[in-house]
Amino acid sequence: MIYYHFSEHIVNELYILKIIDSSHFLWVINRIKLVDKTD
């Protein structure tokens, strides 16, 4: 039971990291687009 709860926690952590990573990626893309427009 403890192991199951632990693995579930890891999955949640990875899911959260995935969300953060994807949003960060979009942010970087938007920054690049802004730089292209000004340049």
C-alpha distance matrix in Angstrom:
0.0 3.8 5.4 5.1 6.2 8.5 9.9 10.6 12.4 14.4 15.5 16.7 18.5 20.1 21.2 22.7 24.5 25.8 27.3 28.9 30.2 31.8 33.4 34.6 36.1 37.9 39.2 40.6 42.2 43.8 45.1 46.7 48.3 49.8 51.1 52.7 54.4 55.9 57.0
3.8 0.0 3.8 5.4 5.1 6.1 8.7 9.8 10.5 12.5 14.4 15.4 16.5 18.5 20.0 21.2 22.6 24.4 26.0 27.1 28.4 30.4 31.9 32.8 34.4 36.5 37.5 38.8 40.7 42.3 43.2 44.9 46.8 48.0 49.2 51.0 52.8 54.0 55.1
5.4 3.8 0.0 3.8 5.4 5.0 6.2 8.5 9.8 10.6 12.4 14.3 15.3 16.6 18.4 20.1 21.1 22.5 24.6 25.8 26.7 28.6 30.5 31.3 32.6 34.9 36.1 37.1 38.9 40.8 41.7 43.1 45.1 46.6 47.6 49.2 51.2 52.6 53.4
5.1 5.4 3.8 0.0 3.8 5.4 5.2 6.1 8.6 10.0 10.7 12.4 14.3 15.5 16.6 18.5 20.1 21.1 22.8 24.6 25.6 27.1 28.9 30.2 31.4 33.3 34.8 36.0 37.6 39.3 40.6 42.0 43.7 45.3 46.6 48.1 49.8 51.4 52.4
6.2 5.1 5.4 3.8 0.0 3.8 5.5 5.1 6.2 8.8 10.0 10.6 12.4 14.4 15.3 16.6 18.5 20.0 21.3 22.7 24.2 25.9 27.3 28.6 30.2 31.9 33.1 34.6 36.3 37.8 39.0 40.7 42.4 43.7 45.1 46.7 48.4 49.8 50.9
8.5 6.1 5.0 5.4 3.8 0.0 3.8 5.4 5.1 6.4 8.8 10.0 10.6 12.5 14.3 15.5 16.6 18.5 20.2 21.2 22.4 24.5 26.1 26.9 28.4 30.6 31.6 32.7 34.7 36.4 37.3 38.9 40.8 42.1 43.2 45.0 46.8 48.1 49.0
9.9 8.7 6.2 5.2 5.5 3.8 0.0 3.8 5.3 5.0 6.3 8.7 9.8 10.6 12.4 14.3 15.3 16.5 18.6 20.0 20.8 22.5 24.6 25.5 26.6 28.8 30.2 31.2 32.9 34.8 35.9 37.2 39.1 40.6 41.8 43.3 45.2 46.7 47.5
10.6 9.8 8.5 6.1 5.1 5.4 3.8 0.0 3.8 5.4 5.1 6.3 8.7 10.0 10.6 12.5 14.3 15.3 16.8 18.6 19.8 21.2 22.9 24.3 25.6 27.4 28.8 30.2 31.7 33.3 34.7 36.3 37.8 39.3 40.8 42.3 43.9 45.5 46.6
12.4 10.5 9.8 8.6 6.2 5.1 5.3 3.8 0.0 3.8 5.4 5.1 6.2 8.7 9.8 10.6 12.3 14.2 15.5 16.6 18.2 20.0 21.4 22.4 24.2 26.0 27.0 28.5 30.3 31.8 32.9 34.6 36.4 37.6 38.9 40.7 42.3 43.7 44.8
14.4 12.5 10.6 10.0 8.8 6.4 5.0 5.4 3.8 0.0 3.8 5.4 5.0 6.2 8.5 9.9 10.5 12.2 14.3 15.3 16.1 18.2 20.0 20.7 22.1 24.4 25.5 26.5 28.4 30.2 31.1 32.6 34.5 36.0 37.0 38.7 40.6 41.9 42.8
15.5 14.4 12.4 10.7 10.0 8.8 6.3 5.1 5.4 3.8 0.0 3.8 5.4 5.1 6.1 8.6 9.8 10.4 12.4 14.3 15.1 16.4 18.5 19.7 20.8 22.7 24.2 25.5 26.9 28.7 30.1 31.4 33.1 34.7 36.0 37.4 39.2 40.8 41.8
16.7 15.4 14.3 12.4 10.6 10.0 8.7 6.3 5.1 5.4 3.8 0.0 3.8 5.5 5.0 6.2 8.6 9.8 10.7 12.4 14.1 15.4 16.7 18.2 19.8 21.4 22.6 24.3 25.9 27.3 28.6 30.4 31.9 33.2 34.8 36.3 37.9 39.4 40.6
18.5 16.5 15.3 14.3 12.4 10.6 9.8 8.7 6.2 5.0 5.4 3.8 0.0 3.8 5.4 5.2 6.2 8.5 10.0 10.6 12.1 14.2 15.5 16.3 18.1 20.1 20.9 22.3 24.3 25.8 26.7 28.4 30.3 31.5 32.7 34.6 36.3 37.5 38.6
20.1 18.5 16.6 15.5 14.4 12.5 10.6 10.0 8.7 6.2 5.1 5.5 3.8 0.0 3.8 5.4 5.0 6.0 8.7 9.8 10.2 12.1 14.2 14.9 16.0 18.3 19.6 20.6 22.3 24.2 25.3 26.6 28.5 30.0 31.2 32.7 34.6 36.1 36.9
21.2 20.0 18.4 16.6 15.3 14.3 12.4 10.6 9.8 8.5 6.1 5.0 5.4 3.8 0.0 3.8 5.4 5.0 6.4 8.7 9.8 10.6 12.5 14.2 15.2 16.8 18.4 20.0 21.2 22.8 24.4 25.9 27.3 28.9 30.4 31.8 33.4 35.1 36.2
22.7 21.2 20.1 18.5 16.6 15.5 14.3 12.5 10.6 9.9 8.6 6.2 5.2 5.4 3.8 0.0 3.8 5.3 5.1 6.3 8.5 10.0 10.8 12.2 14.2 15.6 16.5 18.3 20.1 21.3 22.5 24.5 25.9 27.1 28.7 30.4 31.9 33.3 34.6
24.5 22.6 21.1 20.1 18.5 16.6 15.3 14.3 12.3 10.5 9.8 8.6 6.2 5.0 5.4 3.8 0.0 3.8 5.4 5.0 5.9 8.5 9.9 10.3 12.0 14.2 15.0 16.1 18.2 19.8 20.7 22.3 24.2 25.5 26.7 28.4 30.2 31.5 32.5
25.8 24.4 22.5 21.1 20.0 18.5 16.5 15.3 14.2 12.2 10.4 9.8 8.5 6.0 5.0 5.3 3.8 0.0 3.8 5.5 5.0 6.1 8.6 9.7 10.4 12.4 14.1 15.2 16.5 18.4 19.8 21.1 22.6 24.4 25.7 27.0 28.8 30.5 31.4
27.3 26.0 24.6 22.8 21.3 20.2 18.6 16.8 15.5 14.3 12.4 10.7 10.0 8.7 6.4 5.1 5.4 3.8 0.0 3.8 5.4 5.3 6.2 8.5 9.8 10.8 12.3 14.3 15.5 16.7 18.4 20.1 21.3 22.7 24.5 25.9 27.3 29.0 30.3
28.9 27.1 25.8 24.6 22.7 21.2 20.0 18.6 16.6 15.3 14.3 12.4 10.6 9.8 8.7 6.3 5.0 5.5 3.8 0.0 3.8 5.6 5.3 6.0 8.5 10.0 10.4 12.2 14.2 15.3 16.3 18.3 20.0 21.0 22.5 24.3 25.8 27.1 28.4
30.2 28.4 26.7 25.6 24.2 22.4 20.8 19.8 18.2 16.1 15.1 14.1 12.1 10.2 9.8 8.5 5.9 5.0 5.4 3.8 0.0 3.8 5.5 5.0 6.1 8.7 9.7 10.4 12.3 14.2 15.2 16.5 18.4 19.9 21.0 22.6 24.5 25.9 26.8
31.8 30.4 28.6 27.1 25.9 24.5 22.5 21.2 20.0 18.2 16.4 15.4 14.2 12.1 10.6 10.0 8.5 6.1 5.3 5.6 3.8 0.0 3.8 5.4 5.0 6.3 8.6 9.9 10.6 12.5 14.3 15.4 16.7 18.5 20.1 21.2 22.8 24.7 25.8
33.4 31.9 30.5 28.9 27.3 26.1 24.6 22.9 21.4 20.0 18.5 16.7 15.5 14.2 12.5 10.8 9.9 8.6 6.2 5.3 5.5 3.8 0.0 3.8 5.3 5.1 6.2 8.7 9.8 10.6 12.3 14.3 15.3 16.5 18.5 20.0 21.2 22.8 24.3
34.6 32.8 31.3 30.2 28.6 26.9 25.5 24.3 22.4 20.7 19.7 18.2 16.3 14.9 14.2 12.2 10.3 9.7 8.5 6.0 5.0 5.4 3.8 0.0 3.8 5.4 4.9 6.2 8.6 9.8 10.4 12.4 14.2 15.2 16.5 18.4 20.0 21.3 22.5
36.1 34.4 32.6 31.4 30.2 28.4 26.6 25.6 24.2 22.1 20.8 19.8 18.1 16.0 15.2 14.2 12.0 10.4 9.8 8.5 6.1 5.0 5.3 3.8 0.0 3.8 5.4 5.1 6.3 8.7 9.9 10.7 12.5 14.4 15.4 16.7 18.6 20.3 21.1
37.9 36.5 34.9 33.3 31.9 30.6 28.8 27.4 26.0 24.4 22.7 21.4 20.1 18.3 16.8 15.6 14.2 12.4 10.8 10.0 8.7 6.3 5.1 5.4 3.8 0.0 3.8 5.4 5.0 6.2 8.6 9.9 10.5 12.4 14.3 15.3 16.6 18.6 19.9
39.2 37.5 36.1 34.8 33.1 31.6 30.2 28.8 27.0 25.5 24.2 22.6 20.9 19.6 18.4 16.5 15.0 14.1 12.3 10.4 9.7 8.6 6.2 4.9 5.4 3.8 0.0 3.8 5.4 5.1 6.2 8.7 9.9 10.6 12.4 14.3 15.4 16.8 18.3
40.6 38.8 37.1 36.0 34.6 32.7 31.2 30.2 28.5 26.5 25.5 24.3 22.3 20.6 20.0 18.3 16.1 15.2 14.3 12.2 10.4 9.9 8.7 6.2 5.1 5.4 3.8 0.0 3.8 5.4 5.0 6.2 8.7 9.9 10.6 12.4 14.4 15.6 16.4
42.2 40.7 38.9 37.6 36.3 34.7 32.9 31.7 30.3 28.4 26.9 25.9 24.3 22.3 21.2 20.1 18.2 16.5 15.5 14.2 12.3 10.6 9.8 8.6 6.3 5.0 5.4 3.8 0.0 3.8 5.4 5.1 6.3 8.7 9.9 10.6 12.5 14.5 15.3
43.8 42.3 40.8 39.3 37.8 36.4 34.8 33.3 31.8 30.2 28.7 27.3 25.8 24.2 22.8 21.3 19.8 18.4 16.7 15.3 14.2 12.5 10.6 9.8 8.7 6.2 5.1 5.4 3.8 0.0 3.8 5.4 5.0 6.2 8.7 9.8 10.6 12.5 14.2
45.1 43.2 41.7 40.6 39.0 37.3 35.9 34.7 32.9 31.1 30.1 28.6 26.7 25.3 24.4 22.5 20.7 19.8 18.4 16.3 15.2 14.3 12.3 10.4 9.9 8.6 6.2 5.0 5.4 3.8 0.0 3.8 5.4 5.1 6.3 8.7 10.0 10.8 12.2
46.7 44.9 43.1 42.0 40.7 38.9 37.2 36.3 34.6 32.6 31.4 30.4 28.4 26.6 25.9 24.5 22.3 21.1 20.1 18.3 16.5 15.4 14.3 12.4 10.7 9.9 8.7 6.2 5.1 5.4 3.8 0.0 3.8 5.4 5.1 6.2 8.7 10.1 10.4
48.3 46.8 45.1 43.7 42.4 40.8 39.1 37.8 36.4 34.5 33.1 31.9 30.3 28.5 27.3 25.9 24.2 22.6 21.3 20.0 18.4 16.7 15.3 14.2 12.5 10.5 9.9 8.7 6.3 5.0 5.4 3.8 0.0 3.8 5.4 5.0 6.3 8.8 9.8
49.8 48.0 46.6 45.3 43.7 42.1 40.6 39.3 37.6 36.0 34.7 33.2 31.5 30.0 28.9 27.1 25.5 24.4 22.7 21.0 19.9 18.5 16.5 15.2 14.4 12.4 10.6 9.9 8.7 6.2 5.1 5.4 3.8 0.0 3.8 5.4 5.2 6.4 8.5
51.1 49.2 47.6 46.6 45.1 43.2 41.8 40.8 38.9 37.0 36.0 34.8 32.7 31.2 30.4 28.7 26.7 25.7 24.5 22.5 21.0 20.1 18.5 16.5 15.4 14.3 12.4 10.6 9.9 8.7 6.3 5.1 5.4 3.8 0.0 3.8 5.4 5.3 6.0
52.7 51.0 49.2 48.1 46.7 45.0 43.3 42.3 40.7 38.7 37.4 36.3 34.6 32.7 31.8 30.4 28.4 27.0 25.9 24.3 22.6 21.2 20.0 18.4 16.7 15.3 14.3 12.4 10.6 9.8 8.7 6.2 5.0 5.4 3.8 0.0 3.8 5.6 5.1
54.4 52.8 51.2 49.8 48.4 46.8 45.2 43.9 42.3 40.6 39.2 37.9 36.3 34.6 33.4 31.9 30.2 28.8 27.3 25.8 24.5 22.8 21.2 20.0 18.6 16.6 15.4 14.4 12.5 10.6 10.0 8.7 6.3 5.2 5.4 3.8 0.0 3.8 5.5
55.9 54.0 52.6 51.4 49.8 48.1 46.7 45.5 43.7 41.9 40.8 39.4 37.5 36.1 35.1 33.3 31.5 30.5 29.0 27.1 25.9 24.7 22.8 21.3 20.3 18.6 16.8 15.6 14.5 12.5 10.8 10.1 8.8 6.4 5.3 5.6 3.8 0.0 3.8
57.0 55.1 53.4 52.4 50.9 49.0 47.5 46.6 44.8 42.8 41.8 40.6 38.6 36.9 36.2 34.6 32.5 31.4 30.3 28.4 26.8 25.8 24.3 22.5 21.1 19.9 18.3 16.4 15.3 14.2 12.2 10.4 9.8 8.5 6.0 5.1 5.5 3.8 0.0
